[in-house]
Amino acid sequence: MSTDGFARRRLLGFLSGGVVAQCCYALARLGVPDLLAGGPRPAAELAAECGANPLVLKRLLRGMAAVGLLRRTPPDSYALTPVTEPLRSDVPGSLRQTAIMHGEEVHRAFAEIMHTVRTGEPAFDKVYGHPFYEYLTGNPETAGVFSAAMGSERVPAALAGCDLTGLGTLVDVGGGDGGLLAEVLAVHPAMRGVLLELAGSVRAARTRLAESGVADRVDLVEGS
């Protein structure tokens, strides 16, 4: 293959990336990865359980198998691959909520990218009529998805290089559901924490911090 041919194929891969991302979103929103947690299942059976059109879901699954995101097994069953395992809701570091967030608000905002390029103004504001965080305040369900997506992010490796010895109180501003704060407090049992977040994230943080056994050492503050 010529260099030009290789470059063209590579560019086409990037150009079709949005389509693949939306397919991942559709599977995540339907809960298909959770249904595949136990292994391969027929497309028709999956469609019946998740409420999808059988023919369309079959095409979607076949397309994702073609790009290596699912594994097709005879005669017409599909299974997750290591890449799509994180789309399950019940695995550590789940990216299900991230896929949903990117497939909905982020996707629609980026459809208006030319507005931002030409005016310098956020496309999100044009699409939804409000700045992002103001929009979250008025849409609790979306705020919950956003909080869960941010909470699924892994603790930055750089944290290991931070010397927090002797620090009495650590404040995490915009800390999502408190995942990072919980990690730090678990390592430093004498430390207290403060989490400043939007109301929806604070509600999620109560649960996560309690599950981590550090809730009694964290003050939750609602704010922007």
N, C-alpha and C positions, 0 to 999 in steps of 0.2 A: 504494500500500500504506500502511495506517495505521501510525503509530508503534508501536502495540501489536503489529501483525502482524510488523513488522520485528524487534522485540525478541524475539518468540517464535521466529522463524526463526533468529535469531542464537544464542539460548540452545540450541535444538535442535542447532545445529552444534557447540557446546561439549559437549553431552551425548553426542553420538555420536563425539566425538574419541577416546575410548578404543578404540572399535571400529576406527577408521581406523588408530590407532597399532598395534593388534594385527595388522592386515592388513599393515602395513609390516614388522612383525616377522616374520610368516610368510614374506614374500617374501625378506627378508634371510637368514633361517635356511635356506631352501631354496636360496639362491644364484641366484635368478631374475635379479636385476639384473646379475650377472656374465654370465649367458647372453644378456642383451639388449645387451651392450656393443657388438656389431657392428651393431645395428639391429633393426627389427621382426622378430618371429618368431611363428609360429602357437602358439596356446594348447596344442594337443595335443602339439606337438613339445616345448614347454617342460615339460609334465607328464611326458613320457617320460624326459626327461633329468634332472629333479630328483627323480623318484620320488614325485610327487603324484598324487592322484586327478584324472583329466582333467576331470570335470564340476565338481568343487569348485574346482579351480584356475581354470577358465574363469570361474566366477562371481566368484571373488576378483579376477581381472584386470579383469573387466567393471566391478565395483564401484569399483575404484581408478581406472579410466578415467572413471567417472561423476563423481568428485570432483576430477578434474584431475591425479591423481598418475601416471597412465599415459596414453599416447596410443594410441587404437585405430585400426588401419588395416584396410581391407577385404581379404579378407572376414572374417577372424577372427584377426588378428595384433595384437601389442601392442609398444609401444616405451616407453622411459624418457622422462621429461620432465626439465628442468633441476632440478626439486625432488627427483626420485628418483635422479638420477645419483650422489649421494653414498652411496647404498646399495650401490654396487659396492665390492668389496674392494680394487681396484687403482687407486683414484684418490687424489690428495693430499687429506687431510682426510676420509677415508672415515668414514661414520657407521654402517657395517654393524654393528660390534661394539656401538655405542651402542644401536642398534635391538634387538639381541639381548638386551642387558642389561636394557633397559627392558621388553622383552616377556616376560622370564622373572622374575628375582628381584624387580625393582622392581614389576612388575605384580601379582605375588602378594602382596607386602607391602602395597601400597596397597589391595588388596581388604579388608584388615583395618584400614582407616583409623579406624573407629569405636573400635577398641581403644585407639589412641593418643589420640583426642579425649577419651575418657572417663577414661583412666587416666594419661595423660601418658607412658606407656611406649612404647618403639619397637615398632611392629607387626612389624618384621622379626624381632625376637627371638621373638615369639609364633609366627610362621609357621615359622621355621627352627630354633628352639631354641637359637640362639647369636647374639651380637652380630655385626654385619656383617663386621668384619675378622677375627674369630675364625672365622666361617663360611668366609671366603676362604682362610684358612690350611689348612683341611681339605678344600677343593675346588679343586684346582689348575686345572682347566679353567675354572671360573667366574672364578678369580683372573686367568687369562690374558685372558679376555674383558674384565674390568673394567680391567685394565692397558692393553689395546689401545684401549678406549673413551676412557680418560683421555688416552692418548697422542695421540689424534687431534684433541684440542682445539687450536684455533689459539692461537698465542702472544698473550697479552693486549696490546692496543695500548698500555696504560699502561707496558709494559716500556720502550718507546722513551723515556719521560720519566725513567727512572731513571739517575742518574749513577753508574756502577760503575767509574769511572776510578780506578786505583790499588788496587782490591780484589784481594787475592792469592788468596783462596779463597772460593768461593760454595757454601753448603750448601743443597740443595733437600730439604726434609723432605716425604715423601709425593709425590715427583715423578713417579710413574708409570714410564713406560719411558724417562725422561730426555730427552724431547723439548724441554722448555723449557730445561733445562740445556745441551743441545747447541746450541741457538740462541744462548744467551748466550756460550758458550765460543768459538763460531765468530767472534763479533764481537770478542772479547777474547782474542787468542792467547796472552797471558802469564798468563792466569788459570787456576787449577785449580778442580775441582769435587768435591763430595761428594754422593752420592745416597743417602738413607736411605729404604728401601722394604721391602715384604714380599718374601719369597723369589721368588714368581712374577714380580713386577714387576722384580726385580733381574735375573732371567734374560732377560727381554725387553729390559731396558736394555742389557745387554752387546751385543746385536745392533744395536740402534738407535744406540748411541754409536759402535760400530765403523763402521757405515755412514756416520756423520757425520764420521768422522775425528778424533774427540776422545777416544776410549776411553783413550788413554795419559795423559790429564790428569784422569781421574775416578776417585775411590775409591768403590767400591760397598759399602754397609753394609746388611746385612739386619737389620731391626728393625721395631717398630711405633711 
